[in-house]
Amino acid sequence: MSCSIEKQVVVALHGSASNGAQWQRIADHFSGTEAFLTPDLPGYGAGDSAGHQDATRRLAPLCKMIRNIGRPVHLVGHSFGGTCAIRIAQEIPNLISSLSVYEPIVISSTVATEYGFQNPLEEVGNRMRRQSPFEAMQNFCAFWGLPQPKVYSDVLLAKMQQAILSDFDTGTEISRDLNNRHYRGPVRLMHGTKSPPVVSAMASTVQSAMPQAERIEFKGLDHFGPFAAPSRVIPRMVSIREVALA
């Protein structure tokens, strides 16, 4: 059985190397909700830096924002934003009425152990730590099929490199703790068939920690499916199956 989240507040979290404007570009697809909030993740706001913080401290401003709303919200996340959304749901489960994530990132040996290959994202992160800012961004963009970076200032590229490396650290911590923290509300776990093969393995790892998750596969879509084909993806994000809470 599905229930609409109309008249609910939706909070959408962006992925690495992006900001809240990524979701605002498709905000009209969320027009049926009471409010649509798209905060910048810590580390991506103007003058903001994630620094060396554990996941709980890094995500504390977002948890505070949700607490200040005063009632449960529907939480949405893409890529690393999906990873953060999972952790937030585990941190404040009573304030998350439902959760929809598209290709959340899992950086752990669990993926390699259970699915028979090394998680290539770990190698991407390791290479980025050894590379110049420009090379690091080339590496990151190539993995996800993004256009190669244009000629940005060294300062901007270095800031982006550090933000992404902080995302790898935060994502690794969240991945390690997946099975030690719990969220028992409704979950939709989505991915595209044109994404790198590791994406499906990462989704399976998340599903093992959240067995109530309804898994949805979008044929022909890649890692950026919500933004390339919002008319296909967003309706599935905002209508979520009801589950009996354990």
N, C-alpha and C positions, 0 to 999 in steps of 0.2 A: 504494500500500500504506500502511495506517495502523498506527501503533504506539501502545499505551496508555502514558500517563506515570504509571500507578500505580507506587507505591514510589519515586517521585521527589519531590524538594522543589519546590514551586511558590511562586514569588514574584510577587505581584500588586500592580501600581501603580495608584493612583487618579488621577482627573483633577483639573482645576482646581476650586477652591472646595469641596474635599472633604477626606477623610482616609482612613486605612486602614480605618476602621470601615465604610466603604461596601462593601468586599469581605467584611468579617466577617459582615455581615447575611445573606449567602448562602453562608457557609462550608460548610454541610452539603452543598452541591453539589460540593465538592472533597474529600469525606470519603474517597475512595479513594486519595488521595495520601499519601505518607509524612509530609509536613509542609506546612502552608499558611501562608505568611508574608505579612503585609499592612502593610508599613512606611508611615509617613507620608513623603510627599515632602519634601525640604528646603524650608523655607518654610511648612510647614503643621503642624509639631509644636508642642507647647506652648512658647511663648516663642521659637520658631524664626523666623528670617527668612532669605529667600533672598538679600537684599541685591543688590549689583551684582557677580555672579560669572559667569564664563563657564560653559558647559555642563559642561565636564570637572570643574571645581571644585565646581559645585553637585551633581553626581551622584556625586562621589567617595565620600561616606558609604555610598551604596547599593552601589557597586562593592566597597567594603571589606567590607560585610556579606555579599555573595555570596562573596567570596574566603574569608571566615571559615567558610563552610559546608563548604568543603573538597572539594567535588565539583560537577560541572555541575548547573544547575537549569533547570527550565522556567519561562520568564519570560512573564508576562501583563501587558497594559496596556490601560487604557481612556482614550480621548481624549488629553489631554496626557500622561497616564501611559503611553499607547502610544507617544507620541513619545519619551519618556524611555527606555522599554524598548528601542526601536530603537537609540538612541545607546549604551545600556549594552551591548547585544549587539555593537555595533561596537567598543566600547572593550575588552571582555573576551570575545571570541568563544569562546575555549576553555573558558569557564565557563558558557556558555549552550547547553544541549543542544538547545533548541527555543524558538520564540517565537510567541506568539499575541497579536494586537493588534486591538482593536475601535475603529474610527474614529480612528486617530491623526491628530493635527493637523499640517498642513503650512502654514506661513506663509511663502510665498515668491512671487516673481513668476513662477516656473515654472508654477504652477497657472493664472495668468491668461494667460500666453503660450501654453501648450499647449492650453488648453481654452476660450479665447475669451471669458473674462469676468474682471472684477476679483475677486480673492479677498475676499469680504465680511468675513472674519475680520480682515483687515488694517484695514478701516474700523472694525470694532467696537473693536479695540485703540486706534486713533487717537482715537476719540470718548471712550473711557474715560479717556484721559490728560487730556482737557480738562474732564471732568465732576466734579461733587461725588461723594463716595463712594456716596451713596444712588442718584444718577442712574446712575453707572457700573454698579452691581450690577443695576439695573433693565434697563439695556442688555444686559448679559451674559446675564441670565436670559431676556430676551425672545428673543434669538437662538437659544438652545438649547431653548426651550419649557419652561423651568422656572417654578415658581410665583414670583410676584414677592416680593422680600424683605419680611419683616415689619419691624416697627420695632425695629431693633437699635441699639445705642449707636453714636455717631459713631466712636468709637475702633475698635470691632470692624469696622465697615464699611470704615474707612480701611485697616485691616490687610488685610482681604480684597481690597480694590482693589489694594493694592500687591503682594500675592502673585500675583494674576492678571496684573498688568502684568509682573511678573518672569517669569511663565510665557510671556507673549508674547515677551519678549526671548530666553529660553532656546529656545523653539520656533522662533523665527526663525533663530537660530544653527544649531540642529540641522538645520532644513530646508535651509539654505544648504549644509551639508556632507554632505547625504545621499549624493551620488554620489562623494564623496571618501573615504569610509570604507566598510568592507565587513563583512558578516556572511553566510556562505555556508551556514549550517545551515537546518533546516526552519522555515518561516514560514507562519502562517495569518493572513490579512488579511481582516477582517470588517467589514461595515457593514450598516445597515438601509435599507429603501426609503423610510421616512418621514422620514429625516433631511434637513437642508437639501441642495440639489443639489451644493453645493461639496464635500460629504463624499465623494461618488463620485470627483470629480476629484482630491481629495487622495489617495485610495486608489490611483488610477492613478499618481500621482506617486511614491508609495512603491514600487509594484510595478515601476516602471521602474528604481528603484535596487536592488530585490531581486527579480530576475526569477524566482527559484525559488519565490516566494510563491504559495500556494494561496489564491485569492480566494473568499470565501463571502458571499453576499448573503442577508439575512433579510427576507422579505416581511412588511410590516406593522409592523416594528420601527423605533424611532427611535434617537436618539443614546444613550439609556439602556437599550438592549435587554438587556444582560447582567443588569441589575437588575430590569427589568420582566418578563422572561421567561427566568429562569435555566435552567429545564428545557430550553429550546430551545438556548440559546447555549452554556452551560458545557460540555455534552458535546462540542461541536465544538472548544472551546478545549483540552480535555484529551486529545484523541485526534488526533494530528497526523500528516500524511503524511510518510513517510520520503523523503528526497531523497538523490541521490548528490552528495557534496560535491566541488566542483571543486578 
